[in-house]
């Protein structure tokens, strides 16, 4: 049976780093999104983030916490969700989902 890689063709950018903040995976959408920076696999997140962002990355890695926010670049709105991934209860790194969103989003209370 071949390996099932459900993220490769996902229509949102997925980037994964290890616990040292080195990029270990990007799906096709993430590679296209960041192609102007070259191949980021093996690069450290510290080298491509502001001091404030790097502090948040360190906090998430240290505490196992998540971070969610929205941005707009060149007229494209995105929701960014960054969350740790674990192995045997230990934080092993972070996953970032970058999802394009419409101008307005319905919000439902359930």
C-alpha positions in Angstrom: 0.0 0.0 0.0 1.4 3.4 -0.9 1.8 6.2 1.6 -1.3 8.4 2.0 -0.3 12.0 1.8 -3.6 13.9 2.2 -2.0 17.3 2.5 -0.1 17.4 -0.8 -3.0 18.6 -3.0 -5.0 20.3 -0.2 -6.3 23.7 -1.3 -4.6 25.5 1.6 -0.9 26.0 2.3 0.5 23.5 4.9 4.0 24.0 6.3 5.5 21.8 9.1 8.5 22.5 11.2 10.4 20.3 13.7 11.0 21.3 17.4 14.1 23.2 16.3 11.9 25.3 14.0 13.4 23.8 10.8 10.9 23.4 7.9 10.5 19.7 7.3 7.5 19.7 4.9 5.5 22.0 2.7 2.6 20.9 0.5 2.2 22.0 -3.1 0.2 25.1 -2.2 2.8 26.2 0.4 5.6 25.6 -2.1 3.8 27.8 -4.6 3.0 30.5 -2.0 6.6 30.8 -0.9 8.4 30.0 -4.2 10.0 33.5 -4.4 12.0 32.5 -1.3 13.3 29.3 -2.9 13.1 25.9 -1.3 12.4 26.4 2.4 12.8 22.8 3.4 15.6 22.6 5.9 15.5 26.4 6.5 14.9 27.7 10.0 11.8 29.8 10.7 13.9 32.3 12.6 15.5 33.4 9.3 12.2 34.4 7.7 10.2 35.9 10.5 10.2 39.2 12.5 11.4 39.2 16.1 7.8 39.4 17.3 6.8 36.4 15.1 9.9 34.4 16.2 8.9 35.0 19.9 5.4 33.6 19.1 7.0 30.5 17.4 9.2 29.9 20.4 6.2 30.3 22.8 4.1 27.8 20.8 7.0 25.3 20.7 7.7 25.8 24.5 4.1 25.7 25.7 2.4 23.5 23.1 0.0 26.4 22.4 -1.7 27.5 19.2 -2.0 30.8 17.4 -4.8 31.9 15.0 -5.1 35.2 13.1 -6.2 36.7 9.7 -4.1 38.6 7.2 -4.6 40.3 3.9 -1.8 40.4 1.2 -2.3 41.8 -2.3 -6.1 41.7 -1.8 -6.2 38.0 -0.7 -7.5 37.4 2.8 -6.2 34.4 4.7 -6.8 32.8 8.1 -3.5 31.5 9.5 -3.7 28.7 12.1 -0.5 27.5 13.7 -0.6 24.5 16.1 1.9 22.1 17.6 2.1 18.5 16.5 3.0 15.8 19.1 4.6 12.4 19.4 3.9 10.5 22.6 2.7 13.7 24.3 5.8 15.7 23.4 5.8 18.7 21.1 7.7 17.8 18.0 7.1 20.9 16.0 4.4 23.2 14.5 2.0 22.9 11.6 0.8 26.1 9.9 -2.4 26.1 7.8 -2.9 29.2 5.6 -6.4 29.2 4.3 -7.8 31.7 1.8 -11.0 33.2 3.1 -13.8 35.3 1.6 -14.5 38.9 2.5 -17.2 37.9 4.9 -17.6 34.6 6.8 -20.8 33.4 8.4 -20.4 32.7 12.1 -22.8 30.2 13.7 -23.4 29.6 17.4 -24.3 26.0 18.0 
